[in-house]
Amino acid sequence: ANTLNAETAAFWQEQGVSRIVLARELSIEQMKALRARGPAGLEYEAFVHGAMCVSYSGRCLLSYYMTGRSANQGACAHPCRYRYALQEEKRPGQYYPIEEDQHGTYILNSRDLCLLDYIPQLIEAGVDAFKVEGRMKSPLYTAVTARVYRQAIDKWLQSRSPYSPPDLEAWRLELRGIATRPYTTGFICGSADELQDTAKTPRDDYHFEFCGMVKGRDQERGRIEVEQRANFGRGEDLEIMIPPQDIRPLTLTELYDSDGMPLDRARHARQRVWIPSSEPVLPNSILRRVLRRAGRAE
């Protein structure tokens, strides 16, 4: 992982590696050059979405030092997301905040990467696989990002035409709807002017909430079994994300517990409930609540 040049790529191939992960600091032009100079037969993977490490190419010892979890072995505890303050050694307990904005102090906190608009250029640059940083994320986050990037990749491979404005807007709304920090394109164009998480972009434009996961279907009774992940109940307008790419609206008019008794709400963590459904719904489909339409946010 975190390969920056052709020499490193050649080294990893000599060790028996068949795919390398390119560093987030590389621009598209640098990726093209690396691919041209690198060894034949090696696959190249690039980060396109998710958390950005505050350290160069993820070479961070902070997580291991503070928690014993190594960032370089896939177990980062994200200590760069913590809030910090200054303390003078002779004044214990007296903290001096490093003010950044009204939301708090996040001096090590970067924006999240989003390269949706650059998928065509990355494909043409020779990138074989795209990597979404999904560590410590919810199934809803994984489902939304995988669906959006799958559609963007397929659309380009099928048409080789620029994305239409309606498609881009729909994909962007989906990505804004999951719990995330403000987005940045990082170093993809060679510079990174907006890596810090500042007040320029509102933090409250989330509009989806992970409510539950479909565990099974009773075809005879026309209902699906859902494992609750957030409190929801009758009368709500929800949506079901069905693999691989379908999203269906659902107005919840009926709700039953595991014994078939009517319920007003699914209040308990991981509670199993039944919801009427006349159409087939695959296991592991995701039930989500529409909190606020991002396109209508002020």
N, C-alpha and C positions, 0 to 999 in steps of 0.2 A: 504493500500500500504506500501511498504518498510519493510516488515516483515523479521525479522532476526532470530527468534527462535520459538520453538514449543509452548512456553507459550503465546507468542503474537498471534500465530495462534489460540490457544484455546480461548483466550479472544475475538477475532473478531467473532469466530463462536458463542459464547455465546450472542453476540450482534445481531445475525441474519444474519451475512455475510456468503455468500456461496462460494465466491472466494477471495483469497488474492493475492497480488502482492509481489513477493519475492524481497528483496533488491539486488541491483546490486553488492554489496560487497561480496555476497555469492559465494563460489566455488561450483562445481558440487557435490563434496563429502559432503559439508555442506547442500546442497539441499536434497540429499538423506537422510541424518540423520534427517533433519527437517521433511521430509515426513514420515519417519518411526516412529518418536516420536509424530508427530502432530495428531490432532483429525481425526477420520474417517469421510468421507462424505464431506470433504472440498476440493475445487479445488485450484490448485496452478498455478499461472501465473508468467512468467519470462521475463524480458527485454532481447531481442536478438539483437536489432539494433537501432542505432540512437544516439542522443546527450547524453553525460554524464554530470551529474551535478557535479560542483566543490565541492559541499558540501556533507557530508556523507549522503547517502541515500536520497538525495534531500531535506534535512532539511535546507533550505536556506531562510534567511530573506532579502537578498540583493535586490532582485527584488521589494519586497513590500516597502522597505525603500526608494528606489530611484525613483520608478515609481507608487507606489500604487497598483501594480499588484502582487498578492500573488502566489509564486511558489508552495505553498502547496495546492492551490486550482485550479491548472491547468491553471494558467494565467501568467506563468513566461515570463518576457521580455528579458531573457538571458543577464543580465548585465555582467556576467562573460566573455562574448565574446567581450566586449568593450576594447578599448585600454586605458592603464593607464600609468601615469608617476608620479614621486615624486615631491612634492613642499614643500620647507621649509617655515614655517609659516611667517617668517619675510622677505621673498622674493617673494611676490605675483607676479604671472605672469611668474616666472622663473621656467621652468619645466625641470626636470632631467629624461631623458628616462631610462628605465630599459631594456637595449638591450638584446634580445634573439637571433635573427637572422636577416638576411637582409630583411625579410618580415615585421618586426615590432615587437612590444612588446605585448605579450598575456600571461601575467603571471598567469592568472586564467583559461586559455582556455585549456580544455582537448581534446583529440582525440575523435572520434565517436566510439561507440561500434559496433562490427560486430562479431556475433557468428555463422555465417553460417556453419563453419566446425564442430560445436559442437551440431548441431541439433539432431543427433542420440543419443548422450550421454544424452542430456537433456530430450529427450522422455523416455529413459530407466530409468532416475532418477525419473520419475513420474511427470514431468511438464505437465500440462493439456492444457495450452495455452501459446502462445508466443506474446510478446508485442513489437511493433515497435514504437519508439518515433517519431511521425509525426507532432508534434506541430509546427506551423508556416512554414510547408513545402508545396511544390507545388503538384498539382495532379500528375505530372510526377514522382516526388519522391515517392509518395504513390503507384502509379501503379507499378513502377519498383521493389520496395522492397517487396510489397505484392506478386507479381508474382514470384520472386526468392524464397522467403521463402515458398510459397505454393508448388512450384515444389520440393524443398528440402524435405519438410515434406512428401509429397505424395510419393516421390521416396523411402524414407526410410520405410514408412509404407507398401509399396507394396512389397519390396524385402528383407528388413532387411540385405542388403549387403552394404559394404562400397561404398561411392560415387566414380564414375569413374573420373579420372583426366580430361577428356574433359568436363564432366558436371560441375565439380567444377570451371574450368577455365572460362567456359561460364557464370556461375552465378557471379563469381568475377568481370568479365569485365562489366557486367550489373551494379553491385553495384558501381564500380569505375566510371561509366559513369554519375552518378547523382552528383549534387553539394554537396560535402561533405568534411569534414576534413579528415586527415589521420586516418586510422582505428586502433583500439586496441581490444584485447580480454578481456580487463579489468581484473577482479579478478577470472575469471572462472576456472583457474588452481591454484588458491590460492595466486597468487602474481600478481602485476601489474607494470612491469618494464618500460613500455612505455605508460604512460597516457598523457604526455604533448604533445602539438602540436608543433613539432620541424621541422627543415628544412631537416630532414632525408628523408622524403617522399615528393615528389613534390606536389605542390598545383594545378598545371595546367593540370591534367590528366582528366578533365571533357570532355566528348565527346558527350553528348546529350543536346539538348536545347528544352524546352517546347514551341512548336510553336502554338498549337491550340487544341481545343476540338470539337469533332463531336457532333453536336446538332440535326441532322436529316438526312433523306435520301429521295431523290426524285427518287422512283423506276422507274417511267415511263421514265425519262430522263437519268437514270443511273448516278446520281451524289449525292454527300454528301455535307451537309452544315456544315461549320467549323467556330467556333468563334476564331478569331486570339488572340494569347497571345504573339507572338514575330514576328517581321517582317520576312516574307518569300515570295518567288515568283517563277515564272516560271523558269524551268531549273534546279531546285534544286533536289537533291536526299534526300528524306525524308523517314520516317518510320511511320507506323500506329500501335499502340498498341491496340489490340482488346480484350476486356474481354472474357474469363478470362485469357488466356495465349498466344494468337496468336500475332505474330509480322510480318507485311508484308512490303516489300520495296515499295516505291512509287516515281517514277520519275515524277515530276510535269510539264507536258507539256501544260496544260491549266488551266486558273484561271478566275473566273467570279465574279462580284459583286452581290449584292442582287437583282439588276434589270436585271441580265443576260448579262451585258456589260463586254467585255474582260478586264482583268486587267493584269498588269505586275507584281505587288507585292501587298500583303496585308500589308499596312503600318500603319494602324490606330488601336489603342488599342481596342480589343474586336470587331473588324470589322467582320461582317458576310460575308462569301464568299462561292462560290460553286466550288467544285473540281470533275471532272469526276471520276467515279468508277464503273467498270463493276461488281464488287463483293459486296455482302452485307457487310455493316459496321455498327456495333451497335452504338447507341447513347452513349456518354461519352467515346468513344474511343479517344485515345490521338495521336496527330500528333507531332512527334519530329524530330529535325534536327540532323544529324550525323556530329558533329564538327570535331572529330578526333578519330580514333580507338585507344582505350586505349592500346591494345596489341602491337601497333606500336610506342608508345611513347618512346622517348629517355630518 
